[in-house]
Amino acid sequence: MTKGASSRRKGSARNAAHTRRTAAPARARNEAKAGGAKRNATGARGVDAIASYARSRSAAARAVCERLRVLVDAALPDATSKVWHGGPVWFDGANPVVGYDASEKGVKLLFWNGRAFGDAALEPVGKYQAAQVVFTDASGIDERAVKRWLKLARENVFDSRAFFAKLRAERAAK
C-alpha cells in the first residue's frame, strides 16, 4: 500500500468528507443533464448560456437570436431553457418545444411539433413532427406569426419522450 492510501480507503472518514463535498455538485450536474435546466439558462458559474450563444454570432444573427429569445421567453414563461445540442431550446418538462440555431444561412427557428400547426410558412424538418422557419435579419421576423406559432407550441407539445420510448419498445419487440 502506498503512503496515504489507507486514508482514501472506502469507508474512511477522509473519504466520507470528500464524498459529502463533491456529491451535491455532481448531483446538480446530473439533474441538469436529465432536463432540470434552470429557467434563465444560467450555468453553475452564473453565465447565461443563451446570451453567450447570441454574443458568439454575427451581428445580424445576434439581433435575430436576441429578438427571438424575447418573444419565446414572453410566450413560454413556465418553460425551462438551455443550450442543447448546440443551440438554445425551451422545454415543457422534459419535452423540447422550440429552439433556434444560427448558421451562415440565417437563424432557424424550430418547433418540435411544428407540422401540427398546419402553417405553410413552416418548412417540415426530418421525419417526425418538426418544422422550421429561417430568418436572415431581425427586421424580417413576423412577430405576429411567431407569437401565433409559440401559442400553438405551448398548447400542443410533442411528447417526444413517450414517442421515442414507444419506438424503442417496438424495435425491441421485433
LINJO-V580468 format. One record per residue. N is the residue number from 0. PHI is phi in radians with two decimals (NA if undefined). D_LAST is the distance of its C-alpha to the last C-alpha in whole Angstrom. Layout:
n=N phi=PHI d_last=D_LAST
n=N phi=PHI d_last=D_LAST
//
This chain:
n=0 phi=NA d_last=52
n=1 phi=-1.45 d_last=53
n=2 phi=-1.03 d_last=55
n=3 phi=1.51 d_last=54
n=4 phi=-1.11 d_last=51
n=5 phi=-1.11 d_last=52
n=6 phi=-1.33 d_last=52
n=7 phi=-1.81 d_last=48
n=8 phi=-1.08 d_last=47
n=9 phi=-0.97 d_last=44
n=10 phi=1.59 d_last=46
n=11 phi=-1.27 d_last=49
n=12 phi=-1.10 d_last=51
n=13 phi=-1.15 d_last=51
n=14 phi=-1.12 d_last=47
n=15 phi=-1.10 d_last=47
n=16 phi=-1.13 d_last=49
n=17 phi=-1.10 d_last=47
n=18 phi=-1.09 d_last=44
n=19 phi=-1.10 d_last=45
n=20 phi=-1.24 d_last=46
n=21 phi=-1.78 d_last=43
n=22 phi=-1.17 d_last=40
n=23 phi=-1.10 d_last=41
n=24 phi=-1.09 d_last=41
n=25 phi=-1.15 d_last=38
n=26 phi=-1.10 d_last=36
n=27 phi=-1.10 d_last=38
n=28 phi=-1.10 d_last=36
n=29 phi=-1.15 d_last=32
n=30 phi=-1.14 d_last=33
n=31 phi=-1.11 d_last=34
n=32 phi=-1.13 d_last=31
n=33 phi=-1.49 d_last=29
n=34 phi=1.92 d_last=30
n=35 phi=-1.51 d_last=33
n=36 phi=-1.19 d_last=35
n=37 phi=-1.30 d_last=39
n=38 phi=-0.96 d_last=40
n=39 phi=-1.74 d_last=42
n=40 phi=1.02 d_last=40
n=41 phi=-1.51 d_last=43
n=42 phi=-1.41 d_last=42
n=43 phi=-1.05 d_last=43
n=44 phi=-1.65 d_last=46
n=45 phi=1.39 d_last=47
n=46 phi=-1.58 d_last=46
n=47 phi=-1.39 d_last=45
n=48 phi=-1.12 d_last=42
n=49 phi=-1.27 d_last=41
n=50 phi=-1.14 d_last=45
n=51 phi=-1.10 d_last=45
n=52 phi=-1.01 d_last=42
n=53 phi=-1.11 d_last=44
n=54 phi=-1.10 d_last=47
n=55 phi=-1.46 d_last=46
n=56 phi=-1.77 d_last=45
n=57 phi=-1.09 d_last=48
n=58 phi=-1.02 d_last=51
n=59 phi=-1.14 d_last=49
n=60 phi=-1.15 d_last=45
n=61 phi=-1.05 d_last=47
n=62 phi=-1.09 d_last=49
n=63 phi=-1.12 d_last=45
n=64 phi=-1.02 d_last=43
n=65 phi=-1.14 d_last=46
n=66 phi=-1.20 d_last=47
n=67 phi=-1.10 d_last=43
n=68 phi=-1.07 d_last=43
n=69 phi=-1.05 d_last=46
n=70 phi=-1.12 d_last=44
n=71 phi=-1.18 d_last=41
n=72 phi=-1.04 d_last=42
n=73 phi=-1.22 d_last=45
n=74 phi=-1.40 d_last=42
n=75 phi=-2.15 d_last=39
n=76 phi=-1.12 d_last=42
n=77 phi=-1.66 d_last=39
n=78 phi=-1.32 d_last=37
n=79 phi=-1.72 d_last=36
n=80 phi=-2.43 d_last=36
n=81 phi=-2.91 d_last=36
n=82 phi=-1.45 d_last=35
n=83 phi=-2.33 d_last=32
n=84 phi=0.93 d_last=30
n=85 phi=1.59 d_last=34
n=86 phi=-2.51 d_last=35
n=87 phi=-1.14 d_last=36
n=88 phi=-2.43 d_last=34
n=89 phi=-1.91 d_last=34
n=90 phi=-2.09 d_last=32
n=91 phi=-1.87 d_last=32
n=92 phi=1.13 d_last=30
n=93 phi=-1.67 d_last=28
n=94 phi=-1.70 d_last=27
n=95 phi=-1.20 d_last=28
n=96 phi=-1.97 d_last=31
n=97 phi=-2.60 d_last=33
n=98 phi=-2.81 d_last=34
n=99 phi=-2.46 d_last=36
n=100 phi=-2.52 d_last=36
n=101 phi=-1.66 d_last=39
n=102 phi=-2.41 d_last=39
n=103 phi=-1.11 d_last=42
n=104 phi=-1.49 d_last=41
n=105 phi=2.43 d_last=42
n=106 phi=-1.82 d_last=40
n=107 phi=-1.60 d_last=37
n=108 phi=-1.68 d_last=36
n=109 phi=-1.98 d_last=32
n=110 phi=-1.93 d_last=31
n=111 phi=-1.12 d_last=28
n=112 phi=-2.05 d_last=28
n=113 phi=-1.08 d_last=30
n=114 phi=-1.14 d_last=29
n=115 phi=-1.23 d_last=29
n=116 phi=-1.30 d_last=33
n=117 phi=1.15 d_last=34
n=118 phi=-1.94 d_last=36
n=119 phi=-1.13 d_last=37
n=120 phi=-1.26 d_last=38
n=121 phi=-1.64 d_last=35
n=122 phi=-1.54 d_last=33
n=123 phi=-1.04 d_last=29
n=124 phi=-2.29 d_last=27
n=125 phi=1.23 d_last=24
n=126 phi=-1.83 d_last=21
n=127 phi=-1.88 d_last=21
n=128 phi=-1.83 d_last=24
n=129 phi=-1.26 d_last=27
n=130 phi=-2.62 d_last=30
n=131 phi=-2.49 d_last=33
n=132 phi=-2.37 d_last=37
n=133 phi=-1.98 d_last=39
n=134 phi=-2.02 d_last=42
n=135 phi=-1.78 d_last=45
n=136 phi=-2.65 d_last=48
n=137 phi=-1.07 d_last=48
n=138 phi=-1.22 d_last=51
n=139 phi=-1.53 d_last=48
n=140 phi=-1.36 d_last=46
n=141 phi=-1.49 d_last=46
n=142 phi=-1.10 d_last=46
n=143 phi=-1.11 d_last=46
n=144 phi=-1.15 d_last=43
n=145 phi=-1.08 d_last=41
n=146 phi=-1.09 d_last=43
n=147 phi=-1.09 d_last=41
n=148 phi=-1.12 d_last=38
n=149 phi=-1.16 d_last=38
n=150 phi=-1.12 d_last=39
n=151 phi=-1.11 d_last=36
n=152 phi=-1.11 d_last=33
n=153 phi=-1.18 d_last=35
n=154 phi=-1.44 d_last=34
n=155 phi=-2.33 d_last=31
n=156 phi=-1.43 d_last=29
n=157 phi=-1.32 d_last=25
n=158 phi=-1.37 d_last=23
n=159 phi=-1.15 d_last=21
n=160 phi=-1.06 d_last=20
n=161 phi=-1.19 d_last=19
n=162 phi=-1.05 d_last=17
n=163 phi=-1.30 d_last=16
n=164 phi=-1.12 d_last=15
n=165 phi=-1.12 d_last=13
n=166 phi=-1.06 d_last=11
n=167 phi=-1.10 d_last=10
n=168 phi=-1.13 d_last=9
n=169 phi=-1.13 d_last=7
n=170 phi=-1.17 d_last=5
n=171 phi=-1.19 d_last=5
n=172 phi=-1.29 d_last=4
n=173 phi=-1.35 d_last=0
//
